[in-house]
Amino acid sequence: MIQERQAKGLSIILLFFSPLIGLFSGLKYLSWDNKKVLIVLFFIIYGSLMQYGEEADAAVYMEMLDLYEGMSLSTFLLWLKHIIELDPLAGSPNDVYVHFLSFIISSILGVKFLFFPVVAGIYGYFYANALSKILVWDKNKKIALSVLFIILLFIIHRSVTSFQTVRTWTGMWIMFNGVLGYAQTKERKYILLILATPLIHFAYFIIALPVLLSLFAKRIPTIFMIGLYFSSFFITLSGSITEKLAGESSLADKKIHSYYRQNQYGEAIDPIMERREKESSVWYTRYGKTDAVYYGGHAFALFIIIGGFFRSKMTNAEAVIFTAGLFLATFANFASFSYAFYSRTMGNAVIYILAAACMMAIRGGYDYSKLNPRFINLLKWICILIFVPKIVYFIADFLIRTSIFVLGLPFIGWFADSLNVSIREFIGQFL
């Protein structure tokens, strides 16, 4: 116990001299309770040094904080009222989470610099909590290479570089914690956590529906769920129907028309997809950012179904988590008329599918298939290899977004902003 406390103290001190080394040192020697503290502190430091361009989401949020400077309580409550009514005023954020954070940090504290460290800390808390419940195994047990890769995929899917979106992936980790917590304990407080996600991002009013259904899906026949999933690859809902339903809310109408609309001939137009198709980027960005992730998620889902693992070879928690991923993937396919909505929903689906795959891999659950073990191993590696562009993209993205001072001497980056460059920029000076 004393050694654990000493290791924790030394790791925290080391964080302020070399955040990355301090993190890895703590992860190696500490229990999960203390690892979580270290991960949250690392995220806060990372957020305080975060690198972003003028067109990044982060820059938009920093500009928005100017609107909250000196904001009165009556104005805050007026904006809040309109956000809750799904009719936000001009200049106002669309979500309660950002509204509260912006008011506290910019108006009450008057320190806009704290916005991203706080956002990173909240994100890091739920991220670390999820890791602590999934990545649990006997330290004396030898871990196979394929298992290590599946663990890696779960860790990097939405990791330290993803919190600057502020709402989308924070909401994902909060909802994931709710589902996992309920699956493991059946405590109702975790359902409240899931229901709170629309306060983080408006889209979770819709994304949370298939997730809530998965919690009570025991009586739904397995064959029906699999059949529905397969059919979703061939059926897409009409965007015009969604357009009509969204017209009842000004916020929903605004969001739908930014993701989907029709031209004068009644043909569907997806602005996000059009812009994406016109972009020219290196292979790992084009495929690693989204395509490899979504194809890989579907590959793991098909692997678990074809291998005969779904439900029959799963623990209750694994079955609930995988069912949530399957329902989300099905929903994403049905709603693929809008790439932006498909992308958010499928991004959520993949974390559940990878979590279930990870939990099974760690306990050796793939050893119980009736199929040939070599065939199972082949399918497993095919799933992993589909994610190769994602792994390369994560490394490249990390180098671009991460301050050189995350490697060492972070306090220099806090007090000498002009010296705070990304790792990629720093390396570029020597090439």
Summary of the structure (lengths in Angstrom):
residues: 431
radius of gyration: 22.2
end to end distance: 47.5
largest distance: 72.7
contacts: 1393
relative contact order: 0.11
helix: 72%
strand: 1%
